[in-house]
Amino acid sequence: MATQASGREPKYQRIANELKAKIRSGEFAPGDRLPGENDLMAKYDVARMTARQALSVLQSEGLAEARKGAGVFVRSFQPLRRRGIQRLAREQWGSGRSVWEADLGGRDLVVDQVEVTEGPASEIASRVLAMGEGENTCIRSRRFVLDGKPVLLATSYLPATLVAGSAITQQDTGPGGTYARLAELGHKPVHFREEIRSRMPFPEESAKLSLPAGTPVMIICRTAFAEDGRPVEVNEMVLDAAAYVLEYDFDA
């Protein structure tokens, strides 16, 4: 029975909610074709624009994807559960494991398009790292591809004088990654801060992440602090919002 609140919902939203419920129940499985505009028009006695809007809701929420000339299908890729606290624990990177291993659950991860340069930091990173005029940073840019799908763009900024001559300036930072190398340099990260927001992607981000039209991105800016309170890394990440569930598990 429809509630008063649901009765006030636009028709396209009610249709979208019914389709979402069928996806969650498994009636429409990953890869299945969803009813098309003509099907929805006939079933719900609505205009084409209403049917189109209903399908657009599913696409914008990352539950479905349009295939040119074929229709709209339930998205096959299963979201990655990003465990925001466990992944940054020292026992993770301190024992030579990647922070990603806390999230993967046996899934196939590839880091490609790795680029390491030296240059000015972004506006945010420059402010957080308190970079002086003319000071450069080591810039590490990567794309993360999970199960064949690009899911994350990450750009790390570290003071160039801090990491000069270390493996951090190389494409492969070695076991435990950047944080393990910082520890070897005497700048072990002991505290992290993450700021999260969302927006629509820039064109180059859409291209690199192969985003369906209307899919937003999440922006995570993480700062790593050493024991003396000095920020030693700023990592600016762009995540396909439909590819992630952000999980934060902690005691009261």
C-alpha positions in Angstrom: 0.0 0.0 0.0 1.4 3.4 -1.0 2.1 5.8 1.9 1.0 9.4 1.8 4.7 10.3 1.4 5.2 7.9 -1.5 1.9 9.2 -3.1 3.5 12.6 -3.3 6.5 11.3 -5.2 6.8 12.0 -8.9 5.6 9.1 -11.1 9.1 8.5 -12.5 10.5 8.2 -8.9 7.9 5.6 -8.0 8.7 3.6 -11.1 12.4 3.9 -10.3 11.9 2.7 -6.8 10.0 -0.4 -8.0 12.8 -1.2 -10.4 15.4 -0.7 -7.7 13.5 -3.1 -5.4 13.5 -5.7 -8.1 17.2 -5.3 -8.6 17.9 -5.7 -4.9 15.6 -8.8 -4.6 17.4 -10.4 -7.5 14.5 -10.4 -9.9 16.7 -8.4 -12.1 20.2 -9.8 -11.8 23.5 -8.1 -12.8 23.7 -7.9 -16.6 19.9 -8.3 -17.1 18.1 -5.9 -19.5 15.6 -3.7 -17.7 12.2 -2.9 -19.2 12.5 -0.3 -21.9 10.7 3.0 -22.3 7.9 1.4 -24.3 7.4 -1.4 -21.7 7.3 1.1 -18.8 4.9 3.4 -20.7 2.5 0.5 -21.2 2.8 -1.0 -17.7 2.4 2.3 -15.8 0.4 4.3 -18.3 2.9 7.1 -18.4 4.4 9.4 -21.0 7.8 8.5 -22.6 9.5 11.3 -20.7 8.4 9.8 -17.4 9.7 6.4 -18.4 12.9 7.9 -19.5 13.4 9.8 -16.3 12.8 6.6 -14.3 15.6 4.8 -16.1 17.8 7.8 -15.8 17.4 7.6 -12.0 18.9 4.1 -12.0 21.7 5.2 -14.2 22.6 8.3 -12.1 22.7 6.1 -9.0 25.0 3.6 -10.7 22.6 0.7 -10.6 22.2 0.5 -14.4 24.0 1.4 -17.5 22.8 2.2 -21.0 24.2 0.3 -24.0 23.7 2.1 -27.3 21.1 0.4 -29.4 20.5 -2.3 -26.9 18.7 -0.8 -23.9 19.4 -0.2 -20.2 21.0 -3.1 -18.2 21.6 -3.8 -14.5 25.2 -2.9 -13.8 27.3 -6.0 -13.5 30.1 -4.4 -11.4 29.7 -5.0 -7.7 30.6 -2.0 -5.5 33.8 -2.1 -3.6 33.5 -1.8 0.2 36.2 0.7 1.2 37.0 0.1 4.9 38.2 3.6 5.8 39.8 2.8 9.2 41.1 -0.7 8.9 42.9 0.0 5.6 45.1 2.7 7.1 46.1 0.7 10.2 49.9 0.5 10.7 49.8 -3.4 10.8 48.5 -3.2 7.3 51.2 -1.2 5.5 53.8 -1.8 8.2 53.8 -5.5 7.4 54.4 -4.9 3.7 50.8 -5.2 2.5 49.0 -2.6 0.4 46.3 -0.6 2.0 44.1 -1.9 -0.8 44.3 -5.5 0.6 41.9 -4.6 3.4 39.2 -3.9 0.7 39.7 -6.4 -2.1 38.4 -9.7 -0.8 40.3 -11.6 -3.5 39.2 -9.3 -6.4 41.6 -8.4 -9.1 43.2 -5.0 -8.8 45.6 -3.3 -11.3 47.3 0.0 -10.8 47.9 1.5 -14.2 48.8 4.9 -15.7 51.3 5.5 -13.0 53.1 8.8 -13.3 55.7 10.2 -10.9 56.9 13.8 -11.4 58.2 16.7 -9.5 56.4 20.0 -9.5 54.1 22.4 -7.6 51.4 21.0 -5.4 47.7 21.5 -6.0 46.2 24.5 -4.2 44.8 22.3 -1.4 48.0 20.2 -1.0 50.2 23.3 -1.0 48.2 24.8 1.8 48.1 21.7 3.9 51.8 20.9 3.4 52.7 24.5 4.1 54.9 24.6 0.9 56.9 27.8 0.5 57.1 29.7 -2.8 59.2 27.8 -5.3 59.2 24.5 -3.3 58.3 21.4 -5.3 56.5 18.2 -4.4 56.9 14.7 -5.5 53.6 14.0 -7.4 52.4 10.4 -7.7 49.4 10.0 -10.0 47.7 6.6 -10.4 44.6 5.0 -11.8 43.2 1.9 -10.0 41.3 -0.7 -12.1 39.2 -3.3 -10.3 37.9 -6.4 -12.1 38.7 -4.6 -15.4 36.8 -1.4 -14.4 38.5 1.9 -13.6 37.3 2.9 -10.1 39.7 5.5 -8.7 42.1 8.2 -9.7 44.6 9.2 -7.0 47.2 11.9 -6.9 49.6 12.1 -3.9 51.7 15.1 -3.0 54.8 14.8 -0.8 57.5 17.4 -0.1 60.3 16.7 -2.6 63.1 17.4 -0.1 61.5 14.9 2.3 61.4 11.9 -0.1 64.4 12.7 -2.4 66.3 9.6 -3.4 63.8 7.2 -1.9 61.6 4.6 -3.7 58.7 7.0 -3.3 60.1 8.8 -6.3 59.9 5.6 -8.4 56.8 4.0 -10.0 57.0 1.0 -7.7 57.4 2.1 -4.1 57.9 -1.5 -2.9 56.1 -3.6 -0.1 53.9 -1.5 2.1 53.9 1.4 -0.4 54.5 5.0 0.3 53.7 4.8 4.0 56.2 2.1 4.7 58.9 4.1 2.8 58.0 7.2 4.9 58.5 5.2 8.0 62.0 4.1 6.8 62.8 7.8 6.2 61.9 8.6 9.8 58.5 10.1 9.0 56.2 7.3 10.0 52.5 8.3 9.5 50.7 8.0 12.9 47.5 10.0 12.2 45.3 10.4 9.1 42.5 12.8 8.3 40.1 12.3 5.4 37.6 14.9 4.0 34.9 13.6 1.8 32.6 15.5 -0.6 30.9 14.8 -3.9 30.3 16.5 -7.2 29.8 15.7 -10.9 33.1 14.7 -12.7 35.2 16.8 -15.0 35.3 15.6 -18.6 38.8 14.2 -18.2 37.7 12.3 -15.0 34.7 10.8 -16.8 37.0 9.6 -19.6 39.6 8.1 -17.3 37.0 6.4 -15.2 34.8 5.4 -18.1 31.8 6.8 -16.3 28.2 6.4 -17.6 26.5 9.8 -18.1 25.1 11.3 -15.0 27.3 9.3 -12.6 28.8 11.5 -9.8 32.2 11.1 -8.2 33.3 11.2 -4.5 36.3 13.2 -3.6 38.4 12.0 -0.7 41.3 14.2 0.4 43.5 12.3 2.9 46.3 13.9 4.9 49.0 11.7 6.6 50.7 13.2 9.7 54.0 12.2 11.2 54.7 11.9 15.0 55.7 15.5 15.2 52.4 16.6 13.8 53.9 17.5 10.4 51.8 16.6 7.3 53.9 14.4 5.1 51.4 13.5 2.3 48.2 14.8 0.8 46.4 12.3 -1.4 43.5 13.7 -3.5 41.3 10.8 -4.8 38.4 10.8 -7.3 36.2 7.8 -6.9 33.4 6.5 -9.1 30.5 7.0 -6.6 28.6 4.0 -8.0 31.6 1.7 -7.5 32.0 2.3 -3.8 30.5 1.8 -0.4 32.4 3.8 2.2 32.5 1.9 5.5 33.7 3.4 8.8 33.7 0.9 11.7 34.8 2.1 15.1 34.0 1.8 18.8 32.0 4.3 20.8 
